[in-house]
């Protein structure tokens, strides 16, 4: 019963970690899109007063940034998955060619954690009888991998694309909705509010002070936007 309870808690912990990791990735993707496209739009707005130019540039920034993030995440996740699959295949081969050595190695791991040696041997043998459970157990204990948590490269790419695009669209909305001469001012306020919300959420996920995290992202992201705006002004004047 104790072992079952421990396993249940372990599964809940892994589920929570996976959910938390996905949520963090989504929040950071939104943050990247928000900061990068806000800076781009402010830079172009500093150089050109034409709303149409800003709109086209901002839309291109959304698409280019989202595609770049998706491609990078796909390649990264694909490479990581291939590495994990290679390690799992080696573990599978070891279980097939050296089963006794693998069982003994697993028993030593449990024994090093305080399980009596005879009990550790029985547990190791029991877990190694079925090929699938043996691979999962040995992968977790030897490699620190859970075969079920390898992740999908396509899913990661889609998630990155969507989260970045959502953040990058925020400062573009006033121009899309025909804000006219006030579009830049509205975009600035909207971006600042969104930066604070994203920064506070990121800090909440990492257990930090939300107010401080929100203000920090406003300063960092807003600072990048202000610098881009004045560089755009200089380039616009020189042009």
C-alpha positions in Angstrom: 0.0 0.0 0.0 2.8 2.4 0.9 4.5 1.7 -2.4 1.3 2.3 -4.3 0.8 5.6 -2.5 4.3 6.6 -3.3 3.9 5.7 -7.0 0.6 7.7 -7.1 2.3 10.8 -5.6 5.2 10.4 -8.0 2.8 10.3 -11.0 0.9 13.4 -9.7 4.3 15.1 -9.3 5.4 14.3 -12.8 2.0 15.5 -14.2 2.3 18.7 -12.3 5.9 19.2 -13.5 4.8 18.6 -17.1 1.9 21.0 -16.9 4.0 23.6 -15.2 6.7 23.2 -17.8 4.3 23.6 -20.7 2.7 26.7 -19.0 6.2 28.2 -18.5 7.1 27.6 -22.1 3.8 29.2 -23.3 4.3 32.3 -21.0 7.9 32.7 -22.1 6.9 32.4 -25.8 4.3 35.1 -25.3 6.9 37.3 -23.6 9.4 36.8 -26.4 6.8 37.7 -29.0 5.6 40.7 -27.0 9.0 42.2 -26.4 10.5 41.6 -29.9 7.5 42.9 -31.9 6.9 45.8 -29.6 10.5 46.9 -30.2 10.1 46.4 -33.9 6.9 48.4 -34.1 8.3 51.2 -32.0 11.4 51.3 -34.1 9.5 51.5 -37.3 7.1 54.0 -35.9 10.1 56.2 -34.9 11.4 56.1 -38.5 8.1 56.3 -40.4 4.8 58.0 -39.5 2.9 55.9 -42.1 0.5 53.6 -40.3 0.5 51.2 -43.3 4.2 50.7 -43.2 4.1 50.0 -39.5 1.2 47.5 -40.0 3.0 45.6 -42.8 6.3 45.5 -40.8 4.6 44.4 -37.6 2.7 41.7 -39.4 5.9 40.5 -41.0 7.5 40.5 -37.5 4.7 38.3 -36.2 5.0 35.8 -39.0 8.8 35.7 -39.2 9.3 35.5 -35.4 6.7 32.8 -34.9 8.1 30.7 -37.8 11.6 31.1 -36.5 10.6 30.1 -33.0 8.6 27.1 -34.3 11.5 25.9 -36.5 14.0 26.3 -33.7 11.8 24.5 -31.2 11.2 21.7 -33.7 14.9 21.1 -34.4 15.8 21.3 -30.7 13.0 18.9 -29.6 13.7 16.6 -32.5 17.4 16.4 -31.7 16.7 15.8 -28.0 14.1 13.1 -28.8 16.6 11.3 -31.1 19.2 11.4 -28.4 16.8 10.0 -25.8 15.6 7.3 -28.3 19.2 6.3 -28.9 19.8 6.0 -25.2 16.6 4.0 -24.8 17.7 1.7 -27.6 21.0 1.1 -25.9 19.2 0.3 -22.6 16.9 -2.1 -24.5 19.9 -3.9 -26.0 21.5 -4.1 -22.6 18.4 -5.7 -21.1 18.3 -8.3 -23.9 22.0 -9.1 -24.0 23.0 -8.7 -20.3 19.7 -9.1 -18.3 21.4 -10.3 -15.1 23.8 -7.4 -15.0 21.0 -5.0 -15.5 18.9 -6.5 -12.8 21.8 -6.5 -10.4 22.6 -2.8 -11.3 18.9 -1.9 -10.6 19.0 -3.7 -7.3 22.2 -1.8 -6.3 20.4 1.5 -7.1 17.5 0.6 -4.8 19.9 -0.7 -2.1 21.9 2.6 -2.2 18.6 4.4 -1.4 18.1 2.4 1.8 16.2 -0.6 0.6 17.5 -3.9 2.2 19.5 -5.8 -0.3 17.3 -8.9 -0.5 14.2 -6.8 -0.9 16.0 -4.6 -3.6 16.9 -7.8 -5.5 13.3 -9.1 -5.4 11.9 -5.7 -6.5 14.5 -5.5 -9.3 13.6 -9.0 -10.6 9.9 -8.3 -10.4 10.2 -5.1 -12.3 12.4 -6.6 -15.0 10.1 -9.6 -15.9 8.0 -7.6 -18.4 10.0 -6.1 -21.3 8.1 -2.8 -21.4 8.1 -2.2 -17.7 11.7 -3.2 -17.4 12.7 -0.7 -20.1 10.7 2.1 -18.5 12.1 1.3 -15.0 15.7 1.0 -16.1 15.4 4.1 -18.2 14.1 6.1 -15.3 16.6 4.8 -12.8 19.7 4.5 -15.0 19.2 7.4 -17.4 16.8 9.7 -15.6 14.4 9.4 -18.6 10.7 8.7 -18.7 9.9 7.2 -22.2 6.4 8.7 -21.9 7.7 12.2 -21.5 9.9 12.5 -24.6 7.6 15.1 -26.0 6.5 15.8 -29.6 8.6 18.0 -31.9 5.5 19.0 -33.9 3.6 19.8 -30.8 6.4 21.9 -29.4 6.7 23.8 -32.7 3.0 24.5 -32.9 3.0 25.6 -29.2 5.9 28.0 -29.8 4.4 29.4 -33.0 1.0 30.1 -31.3 2.5 31.6 -28.1 4.9 33.8 -29.9 2.3 35.0 -32.3 -0.1 35.8 -29.5 2.4 38.0 -27.8 3.6 39.6 -31.0 0.1 40.5 -32.1 -0.7 42.6 -29.0 1.2 45.8 -30.0 -0.1 45.4 -33.5 -3.8 45.3 -32.6 -4.3 49.2 -32.6 -2.9 49.4 -36.1 -5.0 46.4 -37.3 -8.2 47.9 -35.8 -7.6 51.3 -37.4 -6.5 53.3 -34.4 -5.4 56.1 -36.7 -3.2 58.8 -35.2 -3.7 57.3 -31.7 -2.6 53.8 -32.7 1.0 54.3 -31.6 0.0 55.6 -28.2 -2.6 52.9 -27.7 -0.1 50.3 -28.7 2.5 51.6 -26.2 0.0 51.5 -23.3 -1.3 48.0 -24.4 2.2 46.7 -24.7 3.2 48.1 -21.2 0.1 46.5 -19.6 0.8 43.2 -21.3 4.4 43.2 -20.3 3.5 43.7 -16.7 0.9 40.9 -16.9 3.3 38.5 -18.5 6.2 39.4 -16.1 3.9 38.9 -13.1 2.7 35.6 -14.4 6.3 34.4 -15.0 7.3 35.4 -11.5 4.3 33.6 -10.1 5.3 30.4 -11.9 8.8 30.7 -10.5 7.7 31.6 -7.0 8.9 35.2 -7.1 7.2 38.4 -6.2 4.7 39.2 -8.9 4.8 43.0 -8.7 8.6 43.0 -9.0 8.5 40.6 -11.9 5.9 42.6 -13.7 7.7 45.9 -13.3 11.0 44.3 -14.3 9.6 43.1 -17.6 8.0 46.5 -18.2 11.4 48.1 -17.7 13.3 45.6 -19.8 10.8 45.3 -22.6 9.8 48.9 -22.5 13.5 50.0 -22.4 14.1 47.9 -25.6 11.2 49.5 -27.3 12.3 53.0 -26.3 15.8 52.4 -27.6 14.4 51.0 -30.8 12.1 54.0 -31.2 15.0 56.5 -30.9 17.2 54.5 -33.3 14.3 54.6 -35.7 14.0 58.4 -35.2 17.7 58.8 -36.0 17.5 56.5 -39.1 14.3 58.3 -40.3 15.9 61.7 -40.0 19.1 60.6 -41.7 17.1 59.0 -44.5 
